[in-house]
Amino acid sequence: MKQLRQTNQRCKLLKQAFPIAFGLLAICFSPLNELSAFPVKEESVPERMRSFSKEIISAYERRDTKTLKSFYAKQSGALFFWERKMTYSWDQIDRTIDALVSAVAKLKLTTSEFRSGGSGNHGWFAATFHAERVTPEGKEFSSDGRWTVIAEKVEGQWLIVHEHTSFPLREPSSD
């Protein structure tokens, strides 16, 4: 009889605990974005532009043309300025990226004077940069320039819709 009473008490406890355990399991396995207690903070557009610039620089330094090309909007009428060359079409952009990357065996880019802004689906950044390059033949050289990007968020991905890179003329020597 004592065993029967203990078994009944255990059954009662299990019946009471089951809804609580089921509720906890449901909470644990629900998608995180549905839990209002854990809000996901998105980067602001200026912060995202800083991150985007670092992704672009990293792809250049790795000489990763596939990734670089994925950063550009493939739109008609695009306008890009690279190293004193104006580029209008995606075919030109594609060839220019290949040419820029194949002209260096090693590249190190450092930005300074970085500024960024934007809102919604539009952002921009501007920076000065220093480039240390080694050609495939082993020749080393460096240059300083300015870089401006205007980006648009398209289907959840930031894409470059306009870019301007320029290299200031060197000061004449006073010799």
C-alpha positions as CSV (number, residue, x, y, z in Angstrom):
1,M,0.0,0.0,0.0
2,K,2.8,2.4,0.9
3,Q,4.4,1.7,-2.6
4,L,1.1,2.5,-4.3
5,R,0.8,5.8,-2.5
6,Q,4.4,6.8,-3.4
7,T,3.7,5.9,-7.0
8,N,0.6,8.0,-7.1
9,Q,2.5,10.9,-5.6
10,R,5.2,10.6,-8.2
11,C,2.5,10.5,-11.0
12,K,1.0,13.7,-9.5
13,L,4.4,15.5,-9.5
14,L,5.1,14.4,-13.1
15,K,1.7,15.7,-14.2
16,Q,2.4,19.0,-12.5
17,A,6.0,19.3,-13.8
18,F,5.2,18.3,-17.4
19,P,3.6,21.6,-18.5
20,I,6.5,23.5,-16.9
21,A,9.1,21.3,-18.6
22,F,7.3,21.5,-21.9
23,G,7.2,25.3,-21.7
24,L,10.9,25.6,-20.9
25,L,11.7,23.3,-23.9
26,A,9.5,25.5,-26.1
27,I,11.4,28.6,-25.0
28,C,14.8,27.0,-25.5
29,F,14.1,25.8,-29.0
30,S,12.3,28.8,-30.3
31,P,14.2,31.0,-32.8
32,L,16.3,33.7,-31.1
33,N,14.8,36.5,-33.2
34,E,11.4,35.8,-31.8
35,L,12.6,36.3,-28.2
36,S,12.1,40.0,-27.4
37,A,14.3,39.6,-24.3
38,F,17.3,39.2,-26.6
39,P,17.2,42.1,-29.1
40,V,19.8,42.0,-31.9
41,K,21.5,45.3,-32.3
42,E,22.2,46.1,-35.9
43,E,25.2,48.3,-36.9
44,S,24.4,51.9,-37.7
45,V,25.0,52.8,-41.4
46,P,28.2,54.7,-40.5
47,E,29.5,51.7,-38.5
48,R,28.5,49.4,-41.4
49,M,30.4,51.5,-43.8
50,R,33.6,51.2,-41.7
51,S,33.1,47.5,-41.6
52,F,32.5,47.4,-45.4
53,S,35.7,49.4,-46.1
54,K,37.6,46.8,-44.0
55,E,36.1,44.0,-46.0
56,I,37.1,45.6,-49.3
57,I,40.6,46.3,-48.1
58,S,40.9,42.7,-46.9
59,A,39.8,41.4,-50.3
60,Y,42.4,43.6,-52.1
61,E,45.2,42.5,-49.8
62,R,44.2,38.8,-50.4
63,R,44.0,39.6,-54.1
64,D,40.6,38.0,-54.1
65,T,39.0,39.2,-57.3
66,K,35.8,37.1,-56.9
67,T,35.0,38.7,-53.5
68,L,36.0,42.2,-54.8
69,K,33.7,41.8,-57.8
70,S,30.8,40.8,-55.5
71,F,31.0,44.2,-53.8
72,Y,30.0,46.1,-56.9
73,A,26.5,46.7,-58.1
74,K,26.2,45.4,-61.6
75,Q,24.1,48.2,-62.9
76,S,24.0,50.0,-66.2
77,G,25.3,53.6,-66.2
78,A,27.7,53.0,-63.3
79,L,30.6,55.4,-62.9
80,F,33.8,54.5,-61.2
81,F,37.2,56.4,-61.1
82,W,40.3,54.3,-60.5
83,E,43.9,55.5,-60.7
84,R,43.0,58.2,-63.2
85,K,40.8,55.9,-65.3
86,M,37.1,56.5,-65.7
87,T,35.0,53.3,-65.9
88,Y,31.4,53.1,-67.1
89,S,30.3,49.5,-67.7
90,W,30.4,46.3,-65.7
91,D,32.7,44.7,-68.3
92,Q,35.2,47.6,-67.8
93,I,34.9,47.2,-64.0
94,D,35.5,43.4,-64.3
95,R,38.6,43.9,-66.4
96,T,39.9,46.8,-64.3
97,I,39.7,44.7,-61.1
98,D,41.6,41.8,-62.8
99,A,44.2,44.3,-64.0
100,L,44.7,46.0,-60.7
101,V,45.0,42.7,-58.8
102,S,47.4,41.1,-61.3
103,A,49.7,44.1,-61.2
104,V,50.7,43.4,-57.6
105,A,52.1,40.3,-55.9
106,K,51.6,41.8,-52.5
107,L,49.6,44.7,-51.2
108,K,49.2,46.4,-47.8
109,L,46.6,49.2,-47.5
110,T,46.3,51.5,-44.5
111,T,43.5,54.0,-44.2
112,S,43.4,57.2,-42.2
113,E,41.2,60.3,-41.9
114,F,38.2,58.0,-42.2
115,R,34.7,59.5,-42.3
116,S,31.4,57.7,-43.0
117,G,27.7,58.4,-43.0
118,G,24.3,57.6,-44.5
119,S,20.9,56.3,-43.5
120,G,18.5,53.6,-44.5
121,N,19.8,51.8,-47.6
122,H,22.4,54.4,-48.5
123,G,25.8,54.9,-47.1
124,W,29.2,56.5,-47.9
125,F,32.7,56.6,-46.7
126,A,35.8,58.6,-47.5
127,A,39.3,58.1,-46.4
128,T,42.9,58.8,-47.2
129,F,45.1,55.7,-47.7
130,H,48.7,54.5,-47.9
131,A,49.5,51.6,-50.2
132,E,52.6,49.5,-50.0
133,R,52.9,47.4,-53.2
134,V,55.2,44.7,-54.5
135,T,54.9,43.9,-58.2
136,P,55.2,40.3,-59.6
137,E,58.8,41.2,-60.6
138,G,59.6,42.2,-57.0
139,K,59.7,45.9,-57.4
140,E,58.5,47.7,-54.3
141,F,56.8,51.1,-54.2
142,S,54.3,53.1,-52.2
143,S,51.7,55.7,-52.8
144,D,49.2,57.8,-51.0
145,G,45.7,58.5,-52.2
146,R,42.1,59.3,-51.4
147,W,39.2,56.9,-51.6
148,T,35.4,57.6,-51.7
149,V,32.7,55.0,-51.9
150,I,28.9,55.4,-52.1
151,A,27.0,52.2,-51.3
152,E,23.5,51.0,-51.5
153,K,21.9,48.1,-49.6
154,V,20.3,45.8,-52.2
155,E,18.5,42.7,-51.1
156,G,20.3,42.8,-47.7
157,Q,23.8,43.3,-49.2
158,W,25.8,46.5,-49.3
159,L,27.0,47.2,-52.9
160,I,29.3,49.9,-54.3
161,V,27.3,52.1,-56.7
162,H,30.0,54.8,-57.1
163,E,33.7,54.9,-56.3
164,H,36.5,57.4,-56.7
165,T,40.1,56.7,-56.0
166,S,42.7,59.5,-56.7
167,F,46.3,60.0,-56.1
168,P,47.4,63.6,-55.5
169,L,50.2,65.0,-57.6
170,R,53.5,65.0,-55.9
171,E,54.9,68.3,-54.8
172,P,57.7,69.5,-57.2
173,S,61.1,69.3,-55.6
174,S,62.8,72.6,-54.9
175,D,66.2,71.5,-56.4
